[in-house]
Amino acid sequence: MTARELIEHWAARLTAEQAQLGTAQGDRPLTPVSGRLVETVGTLYLYEFRLPPEGVLAMDIPVSVVPDDEIEPAEGLVLSCKDGVALVQTFDAVGTTVTNATIVPDRGGFLLRAGERFAHMLAQPDSYRLGPADRLAPVFGARNSFDQDGGSSASVLTTVWTEDPSVRQQKVAATAIELIRANKRILLVCPNHHAADEISGSIARAMKAGGLVYKTWVSRYEMTVAHQAFGLPIHELGFEAQMHQFYAKSRADKAALRRKYERFRELTPILAYKGHKQKDLDEVRLLEWRLLTQLSDLQAKQKEAQTTLAEYENLPLLRRLTMQAVGKNVDSLHQYLGLYETQIAGLMKELDIAKARIDELVPEAAVPKDMRPEFEDLKEEILRLGGTKKIRELLAAEEDTNRQAFIQNRRLVITTADRVLADPLFSRVRFDVLIADNAPWISVPSLLGAAGLVRERIVLTGDQRDIARAGRWQMDEMAWSQR
């Protein structure tokens, strides 16, 4: 049997199960329910609900939480349910404490989305590579069909079977680090969220020991059920926490850029005005220099004429005759002195006007000491970012928390197999390698849904004896309904 045939089988089976779900126990509302808000990360909220006696919620099933007051209902997802206490991740807050609420499971919605995923895989085979998934198909229904540690590191299907969970976790961590260093994108799926938290802590510890910054590479898709694992704060690995932190920094960077741009726009006309005034000041100072030069020349001529008149009677005859030949005598020298005085008076008036204008322009053209370096730094930053037009486009663009783009930048994404099958986001992202930890406890359709997203390789880990114990891979009685 090929992967495509298995997908066709499960698509039909899911459709039939959804059609028969109308009277199923799983979709009956649970009431009264009380609870409290445990944690808030970004736009997600983690609530702990105490269920009524014999109330049970299946993991990864979408639910609606309906408070008894005027608060709007909130959609959510069941992360765990044990001993009458359920942890539910919601997308809206319903208060810090909840009393007499009603929880409405939506198993039908889960089956619908899972069926749609399989239908999409069948309708658009070019968007999915079922080659690695084909290697899984022959093993479903077979008992003990694997070697103890089958497949090389280059095999399409590799198995890591061991009875010791700690040894298995070490091998998974070593494999993940090896793949990350090989620049591979990895999808790691687990049977439940507690197991996903535990393997996240194991991988993070191994990365830390290997000198890698695990927060950069590892992303836990849901809110973590536990805050710590192996002594590390794994709640920091939550996809929503990472995305919220990234976009908070992005918003802060955008606000800083806006302040810089507005300051640049504020300084640009000021410095342009100062530049024009400085140009005017330079022109007036040049005029002043010319007037002073003319004044100096006239004063020198005036002094020379006065000296000549004072010594005229004592000048030699030949010198007098020479001066008279060029029209200089006592009368003409007096006329020259009068002309010089008139011109000097005119120049002095022009100099007074020029100096007054200079006194006006100096403060207008003066640039504060720190303003020009600040402007030059802003100008350099704006040019580096592509200019004012590009910055206007960046600032005008609305912020879009693109979950798909963000998850595609995560090197290792850890979640549950059921979540991968039912979450529409995973239908749009692809990975290089699938690691299914504790795989015997993951159902066939969930494994198929995850395997269809990988291009190169599948790694199955777990206790080989659990294949028979769980009975989830037997073709005759696949335990999908036992979830």
C-alpha positions in Angstrom: 0.0 0.0 0.0 1.3 3.4 -1.0 1.1 6.6 1.0 -1.5 8.0 -1.5 -3.7 4.9 -1.0 -3.5 5.3 2.8 -4.4 9.0 2.5 -7.4 8.1 0.3 -8.5 5.5 2.9 -8.2 8.0 5.8 -9.8 10.8 3.9 -12.9 8.7 3.4 -12.8 7.4 7.0 -12.6 10.9 8.5 -15.4 12.1 6.3 -17.6 9.2 7.4 -16.7 9.7 11.1 -17.5 13.4 10.9 -20.9 12.6 9.4 -21.7 10.2 12.3 -20.5 12.6 15.0 -23.8 14.3 15.6 -24.7 12.3 18.7 -21.2 11.5 19.8 -20.3 11.9 23.5 -17.1 13.8 22.6 -19.0 16.9 21.3 -21.4 17.2 24.3 -20.8 20.5 26.3 -19.2 20.2 29.7 -20.7 22.3 32.4 -20.2 23.7 35.0 -16.6 24.5 34.5 -14.4 26.7 36.8 -10.9 27.8 36.0 -8.2 30.4 36.3 -5.8 32.2 34.0 -2.3 30.6 34.2 -0.2 32.6 31.7 -0.5 35.1 28.9 1.9 35.2 26.0 1.3 37.7 23.2 -2.2 37.0 22.0 -2.5 33.6 23.6 -3.9 32.7 27.0 -3.4 29.5 29.0 -6.3 28.6 31.3 -6.5 25.8 33.8 -10.1 24.4 33.9 -11.5 22.0 36.5 -14.1 19.8 34.7 -17.2 18.3 36.1 -17.1 14.7 37.3 -16.3 12.2 34.5 -15.7 15.1 32.2 -12.9 14.4 29.7 -11.5 16.5 26.8 -9.4 15.0 24.1 -6.0 16.6 23.4 -5.6 19.0 20.5 -9.4 19.2 20.0 -10.6 22.8 19.4 -13.1 24.0 22.1 -15.2 27.0 22.8 -15.2 28.4 26.3 -18.6 30.1 27.1 -18.6 32.2 30.3 -21.8 32.6 32.3 -21.5 36.4 32.2 -21.5 38.9 29.4 -17.9 38.1 28.3 -17.6 36.9 24.7 -16.9 33.2 24.2 -13.3 32.3 23.4 -12.0 29.7 21.0 -9.2 27.5 22.2 -7.3 24.3 22.0 -6.9 21.5 24.6 -3.3 21.0 25.5 -3.8 18.4 28.2 -6.5 16.7 30.3 -5.7 14.7 33.4 -7.5 13.9 36.6 -10.4 16.3 35.8 -8.1 19.2 35.1 -7.6 20.5 31.5 -5.1 23.0 30.2 -6.7 25.0 27.4 -4.9 27.5 25.1 -7.3 30.3 24.1 -7.0 33.1 21.6 -9.1 35.5 23.7 -9.2 36.2 27.4 -12.3 35.3 29.4 -11.1 36.9 32.7 -8.6 36.0 35.3 -11.0 33.6 37.0 -13.8 31.6 35.4 -16.9 30.2 37.2 -19.9 28.3 35.9 -18.6 28.3 32.3 -19.4 25.9 29.6 -16.8 24.2 27.4 -18.0 23.0 24.0 -15.6 20.5 22.3 -15.5 20.6 18.5 -14.2 17.2 17.4 -16.2 17.6 14.2 -14.1 20.7 13.4 -10.9 18.7 14.0 -12.1 15.9 11.7 -13.1 18.5 9.1 -9.7 20.2 9.0 -7.9 16.8 9.0 -10.1 15.6 6.1 -9.5 18.9 4.2 -5.7 18.4 4.6 -5.9 14.9 3.1 -8.1 16.1 0.3 -5.6 18.9 -0.4 -2.8 16.4 -0.5 -4.7 14.3 -3.0 -5.8 17.2 -5.1 -2.4 18.9 -5.3 0.2 16.2 -5.2 2.8 18.6 -6.7 2.6 20.6 -3.5 3.5 17.6 -1.3 6.4 15.1 -1.7 5.0 11.7 -0.7 8.2 9.9 -1.4 9.4 9.8 2.2 5.8 9.0 3.3 5.8 6.0 1.0 8.5 4.5 3.2 6.1 4.6 6.1 3.2 2.8 4.4 4.6 -0.8 4.4 5.3 -0.7 8.2 1.7 0.1 9.3 0.1 -3.1 10.3 3.4 -5.0 10.6 4.6 -6.1 14.0 8.2 -5.8 15.0 9.1 -5.0 11.4 12.1 -2.8 12.2 15.7 -3.5 13.0 16.8 -2.3 16.5 18.5 0.8 15.0 17.6 0.6 11.3 18.9 2.9 8.6 22.0 5.0 8.1 22.1 8.8 8.6 21.4 9.2 4.9 18.5 6.8 4.7 15.0 8.1 3.8 13.6 6.2 6.8 15.6 5.9 10.0 14.5 4.2 13.2 15.9 4.7 16.7 14.4 2.0 19.0 15.4 1.9 22.6 13.6 1.0 25.9 15.4 3.7 27.8 13.7 7.1 27.3 16.8 9.1 28.4 18.9 7.3 25.8 16.3 8.0 23.1 16.2 11.7 24.1 20.0 11.9 23.8 19.9 10.4 20.3 17.1 12.6 19.2 18.9 15.7 20.5 22.2 14.6 18.8 20.3 14.0 15.5 18.5 17.4 15.7 21.8 19.2 16.3 23.5 17.4 13.4 20.6 18.3 11.1 20.6 22.0 12.3 24.4 22.2 11.6 23.6 20.7 8.1 21.2 23.6 7.6 18.1 21.4 7.5 14.6 22.5 8.6 13.2 19.9 11.0 9.6 19.1 12.1 9.6 17.2 15.4 6.2 15.7 16.4 5.3 14.0 19.7 2.2 12.1 20.9 1.3 14.8 23.4 2.3 18.2 24.7 4.0 16.9 27.9 6.3 14.8 25.7 6.9 17.8 23.4 7.9 19.9 26.4 10.3 17.2 27.6 12.0 16.6 24.3 12.3 20.4 23.9 14.2 20.7 27.2 16.4 17.7 26.3 17.4 19.3 22.9 17.8 22.7 24.4 20.2 21.3 27.1 22.2 19.4 24.5 22.5 22.6 22.3 23.6 24.6 25.3 26.2 22.0 26.1 27.3 22.2 22.4 27.7 26.0 22.4 24.5 26.7 20.4 22.0 29.3 21.4 18.9 27.1 21.5 16.4 30.1 21.6 17.6 30.9 18.0 17.0 27.4 16.6 14.2 25.7 18.6 10.5 26.7 18.6 7.8 25.0 20.6 4.6 25.7 18.5 2.1 25.8 21.3 2.3 27.4 24.7 4.3 25.0 26.9 2.5 22.9 29.5 5.6 23.1 31.8 7.7 26.1 32.5 10.9 24.2 32.8 12.4 21.0 31.5 15.9 19.7 32.3 16.5 22.9 34.3 15.9 25.2 31.4 13.0 27.8 31.0 11.4 26.1 27.9 8.4 28.5 28.0 10.8 30.9 26.3 10.8 28.5 23.3 7.1 29.0 22.6 6.4 30.1 19.1 4.0 32.8 20.2 6.5 34.1 22.8 9.2 34.2 20.1 7.0 35.9 17.6 5.6 38.3 20.2 9.2 39.3 21.2 10.2 39.6 17.5 7.3 41.9 16.6 7.7 43.9 19.8 11.3 44.5 18.8 10.1 45.3 15.3 7.6 47.8 16.6 10.2 49.4 18.8 12.6 49.6 15.8 9.8 51.1 13.7 9.1 53.6 16.4 12.7 54.5 16.6 12.9 54.8 12.8 9.9 57.1 12.8 11.5 59.3 15.4 14.7 59.5 13.4 12.7 60.3 10.2 10.6 63.0 11.9 13.7 64.5 13.4 15.4 64.4 10.0 12.4 66.2 8.5 12.5 68.7 11.3 16.2 69.5 10.8 16.2 69.5 7.0 14.3 72.9 6.6 16.1 74.4 9.5 19.5 73.6 8.1 18.4 74.6 4.6 17.3 78.0 6.0 20.6 78.3 7.9 22.4 77.4 4.7 20.6 80.2 2.8 21.3 82.7 5.5 25.0 81.6 5.6 25.1 82.2 1.8 23.6 85.7 2.3 26.1 86.3 5.1 29.0 85.3 2.9 27.8 87.7 0.2 27.4 90.6 2.6 30.9 89.9 4.1 32.4 89.8 0.7 30.7 93.2 -0.1 32.0 94.5 3.2 35.5 93.4 2.3 35.3 95.2 -1.0 34.0 98.4 0.6 36.8 98.3 3.2 39.3 97.8 0.4 37.9 100.9 -1.5 37.8 102.9 1.7 41.4 102.0 2.5 42.5 103.1 -1.0 40.6 106.4 -0.7 42.0 107.1 2.7 45.5 106.4 1.4 44.9 108.9 -1.5 43.4 111.4 0.9 46.4 111.2 3.2 48.8 111.5 0.2 46.9 114.7 -1.0 47.0 116.2 2.5 50.7 115.5 2.8 51.4 117.0 -0.7 49.4 120.2 0.3 51.3 120.6 3.5 54.7 120.3 1.8 53.7 122.0 -1.5 55.7 125.2 -0.8 58.8 123.2 0.0 58.6 121.0 -3.1 61.3 121.4 -5.7 60.4 123.3 -8.8 60.8 120.4 -11.1 58.4 118.4 -8.9 55.8 121.2 -9.0 56.1 121.5 -12.8 55.6 117.7 -13.1 52.5 117.8 -10.9 51.0 120.8 -12.8 51.6 118.8 -16.0 49.2 116.2 -14.8 46.7 118.8 -13.4 47.8 118.7 -9.8 48.1 122.0 -8.1 46.8 123.6 -4.9 43.3 124.2 -6.2 43.0 120.8 -7.8 44.3 119.0 -4.7 41.7 120.7 -2.6 39.1 119.5 -5.1 40.5 116.0 -4.9 40.3 116.2 -1.1 36.7 117.2 -1.3 35.9 114.4 -3.7 37.7 111.9 -1.5 35.7 113.0 1.6 32.4 112.6 -0.3 33.3 109.1 -1.5 34.6 108.1 1.9 31.4 109.3 3.5 29.4 107.3 1.0 31.4 104.2 1.6 31.1 104.6 5.4 27.3 104.7 5.0 27.4 101.5 2.9 29.7 99.9 5.5 27.3 100.8 8.3 24.4 99.1 6.3 26.6 96.1 5.6 27.6 95.7 9.2 24.0 96.0 10.4 23.0 93.3 7.9 25.9 91.1 9.1 24.8 91.5 12.7 21.3 90.4 11.6 22.6 87.4 9.6 25.1 86.0 12.1 22.5 84.6 14.6 20.2 83.6 11.8 23.0 81.6 10.0 24.5 80.2 13.2 24.0 76.4 13.6 24.0 74.9 17.1 27.1 72.9 17.9 25.4 69.4 18.0 22.8 70.0 15.3 24.9 69.4 12.2 26.6 66.2 13.4 23.1 64.9 14.4 21.8 65.8 11.0 24.7 64.1 9.2 24.2 60.9 11.3 20.5 60.9 10.4 21.2 61.5 6.8 23.7 58.7 6.6 21.2 56.3 8.3 18.4 57.3 6.0 20.7 56.8 2.9 21.7 53.4 4.3 18.0 52.4 4.5 17.3 53.4 0.9 16.3 57.0 1.2 13.3 58.9 2.4 10.9 57.3 -0.1 11.8 53.8 1.1 11.4 54.9 4.7 8.0 56.4 4.0 6.9 53.1 2.5 8.2 51.2 5.5 6.4 53.5 7.9 3.2 53.5 5.9 3.1 49.7 5.7 0.8 48.1 8.2 2.4 45.5 10.5 1.3 42.0 9.6 2.2 39.3 12.0 2.9 36.8 9.3 2.9 33.5 11.1 3.9 31.5 8.0 6.9 33.7 7.3 8.0 33.5 10.9 7.7 29.7 11.2 9.6 29.3 8.0 12.6 30.9 9.7 12.5 28.4 12.6 15.1 25.7 12.2 13.4 23.2 14.5 9.6 23.2 15.2 8.3 21.0 18.0 4.6 20.2 18.3 2.2 17.2 18.3 1.4 15.2 15.2 -2.4 15.9 15.6 -1.7 19.6 15.7 0.2 19.4 12.5 -2.6 17.5 10.8 -5.4 20.0 11.8 -3.6 23.4 11.8 -4.0 25.1 8.4 -0.6 26.9 8.9 1.3 23.6 8.4 -0.3 23.1 5.0 1.7 26.1 3.7 5.1 25.2 5.2 7.6 22.5 4.3 10.4 20.8 6.1 13.5 18.7 5.2 13.3 16.1 7.9 10.5 14.7 10.1 11.4 13.3 13.6 8.5 11.4 15.2 9.5 10.9 18.8 7.7 8.0 20.6 6.2 7.3 17.2 4.3 4.1 18.2 1.8 6.3 20.2 1.1 8.5 17.2 -1.8 7.5 15.0 -1.4 6.6 11.3 -3.3 9.6 9.9 -1.4 12.1 12.1 2.0 10.5 11.0 0.9 10.7 7.4 -0.1 14.3 7.7 3.3 15.2 9.1 5.2 13.0 6.7 3.6 14.7 3.7 5.3 18.0 4.7 8.9 16.7 4.5 11.2 16.5 1.4 14.1 14.2 2.4 14.0 12.1 5.5 11.9 10.6 8.3 13.2 9.5 11.7 11.0 7.3 13.9 12.0 6.9 17.6 10.5 5.1 20.6 10.2 1.7 22.3 9.6 -1.0 19.7 7.5 -2.9 22.1 5.0 -0.1 22.2 4.0 -0.8 18.6 2.0 -3.8 19.8 1.0 -2.2 23.1 -0.4 0.9 21.5 -2.0 -0.9 18.5 -2.2 2.4 16.6 -0.4 1.1 13.5 -2.6 -2.0 12.9 -4.5 -1.8 9.6 -7.2 -4.0 10.9 -8.0 -1.9 14.0 -6.3 1.5 13.8 -7.1 3.3 17.0 -8.0 6.7 15.6 -11.2 6.6 17.6 -9.2 5.9 20.8 -7.6 9.3 20.8 
